[in-house]
Amino acid sequence: MEYRKIIIPLILYLAAKYGYGLVVKAFTPYVSATFQLLPALVIISIIMMFRIHPGKLVQKKRKDVLTAVALRVPNTVGMLLENAVISVSLSSYSFIQPMILVALFVISLIRKEHCSVSSIIGSVLCVAGVIMFQIF
């Protein structure tokens, strides 16, 4: 993996994710966290409206579109749950992604997938960091 190619998008992603959490936390006393998600979804929908043409997609690849729609439901539920976590604790929100990595690590251990030594070490460090942060 060439880290030079992904470092800037990664930094921007982390800044946007943390900034979103700060905004939601700041406005929680005034507006519910779930309602704050609405403007973000509207903005994303407006941007996608000019890039994606649903009518053409449904005509060409009906099965693929139905699969994509079905996969968006858990994603939307996850966004709503993230907002609920933000309204309670910003520090817990910052550990949602590491918790997902922990779950994927456990799943890979259960499935006995082949992992490199550095991958296992990184996963164990991630798990240890999450556990230590939650305990202390």
C-alpha positions as CSV (number, residue, x, y, z in Angstrom):
1,M,0.0,0.0,0.0
2,E,1.3,3.4,-0.9
3,Y,0.6,5.6,2.1
4,R,1.7,8.8,0.3
5,K,-1.4,8.5,-1.9
6,I,-3.9,8.0,0.9
7,I,-2.5,10.3,3.6
8,I,-4.3,13.5,2.5
9,P,-7.7,11.9,1.9
10,L,-7.3,10.0,5.3
11,I,-6.5,13.3,7.1
12,L,-9.5,15.0,5.5
13,Y,-11.8,12.1,6.3
14,L,-10.8,12.1,10.0
15,A,-11.1,15.9,10.2
16,A,-14.6,15.7,8.6
17,K,-15.7,12.9,10.9
18,Y,-14.4,14.5,14.0
19,G,-15.8,17.9,13.0
20,Y,-19.2,16.4,12.3
21,G,-19.1,14.9,15.8
22,L,-18.2,18.2,17.4
23,V,-21.0,20.0,15.5
24,V,-23.6,17.4,16.5
25,K,-22.4,17.5,20.2
26,A,-22.5,21.3,20.3
27,F,-26.1,21.4,18.9
28,T,-27.5,18.5,20.9
29,P,-29.0,20.8,23.6
30,Y,-31.0,22.6,21.0
31,V,-31.8,20.0,18.3
32,S,-32.0,16.2,18.5
33,A,-29.0,14.4,17.1
34,T,-31.2,12.5,14.7
35,F,-32.8,15.7,13.3
36,Q,-29.3,17.1,12.8
37,L,-28.6,14.3,10.4
38,L,-31.3,15.6,8.0
39,P,-29.3,18.5,6.5
40,A,-26.4,16.2,5.8
41,L,-28.6,13.7,4.1
42,V,-30.3,16.5,2.0
43,I,-26.9,17.8,0.9
44,I,-25.7,14.4,-0.1
45,S,-28.9,13.8,-2.0
46,I,-28.6,17.0,-3.9
47,I,-25.0,16.3,-4.9
48,M,-25.9,12.8,-6.0
49,M,-28.9,14.0,-7.9
50,F,-26.7,15.5,-10.5
51,R,-24.3,12.6,-10.7
52,I,-26.6,9.6,-10.6
53,H,-29.7,9.0,-12.8
54,P,-31.9,6.5,-10.9
55,G,-34.3,6.0,-13.9
56,K,-31.5,4.9,-16.2
57,L,-29.9,2.7,-13.5
58,V,-33.2,0.9,-12.8
59,Q,-33.8,0.2,-16.5
60,K,-30.2,-1.2,-17.0
61,K,-29.5,-3.0,-13.8
62,R,-32.7,-3.6,-11.8
63,K,-31.3,-6.4,-9.6
64,D,-28.1,-4.4,-8.8
65,V,-30.2,-1.4,-7.8
66,L,-32.4,-3.4,-5.5
67,T,-29.3,-4.9,-3.9
68,A,-27.8,-1.5,-3.4
69,V,-31.0,-0.1,-1.8
70,A,-31.2,-3.1,0.5
71,L,-27.6,-2.5,1.6
72,R,-28.3,1.2,2.3
73,V,-30.9,0.3,5.0
74,P,-28.3,-0.9,7.6
75,N,-26.0,2.0,6.6
76,T,-28.8,4.5,7.4
77,V,-29.6,2.7,10.7
78,G,-25.8,3.0,11.5
79,M,-25.8,6.7,10.8
80,L,-28.8,7.2,13.2
81,L,-27.1,5.1,15.9
82,E,-23.9,7.1,15.4
83,N,-25.8,10.3,16.0
84,A,-27.4,8.9,19.2
85,V,-23.9,8.0,20.4
86,I,-22.6,11.5,19.6
87,S,-25.4,13.1,21.7
88,V,-24.3,11.0,24.7
89,S,-20.5,11.0,24.4
90,L,-18.2,12.4,21.8
91,S,-15.3,10.3,23.1
92,S,-17.4,7.1,22.6
93,Y,-18.2,8.3,19.1
94,S,-14.5,8.5,18.2
95,F,-14.2,4.8,19.0
96,I,-17.0,3.6,16.6
97,Q,-14.5,2.9,13.8
98,P,-12.0,1.1,16.0
99,M,-14.9,-1.0,17.4
100,I,-15.8,-2.0,13.8
101,L,-12.2,-3.0,13.2
102,V,-12.3,-5.1,16.4
103,A,-15.4,-6.8,15.2
104,L,-13.8,-7.5,11.8
105,F,-10.7,-8.8,13.5
106,V,-12.7,-11.2,15.7
107,I,-14.7,-12.4,12.6
108,S,-11.4,-13.0,10.7
109,L,-10.1,-15.1,13.7
110,I,-13.4,-17.1,13.8
111,R,-13.2,-17.8,10.0
112,K,-9.5,-18.7,10.4
113,E,-8.4,-16.3,7.6
114,H,-4.7,-16.0,6.8
115,C,-3.3,-12.7,8.2
116,S,0.2,-11.3,8.1
117,V,2.1,-10.8,11.3
118,S,2.0,-7.0,11.0
119,S,-1.8,-7.2,10.5
120,I,-2.3,-9.3,13.6
121,I,0.0,-7.0,15.7
122,G,-1.9,-3.9,14.4
123,S,-5.3,-5.5,15.2
124,V,-4.2,-6.5,18.7
125,L,-2.9,-3.0,19.4
126,C,-6.2,-1.6,18.2
127,V,-8.2,-3.9,20.4
128,A,-5.9,-3.2,23.4
129,G,-6.3,0.6,22.8
130,V,-10.0,0.4,22.7
131,I,-10.2,-1.7,25.8
132,M,-7.8,0.5,27.7
133,F,-9.6,3.7,26.8
134,Q,-12.9,2.2,27.9
135,I,-11.5,1.0,31.2
136,F,-9.4,4.0,32.1
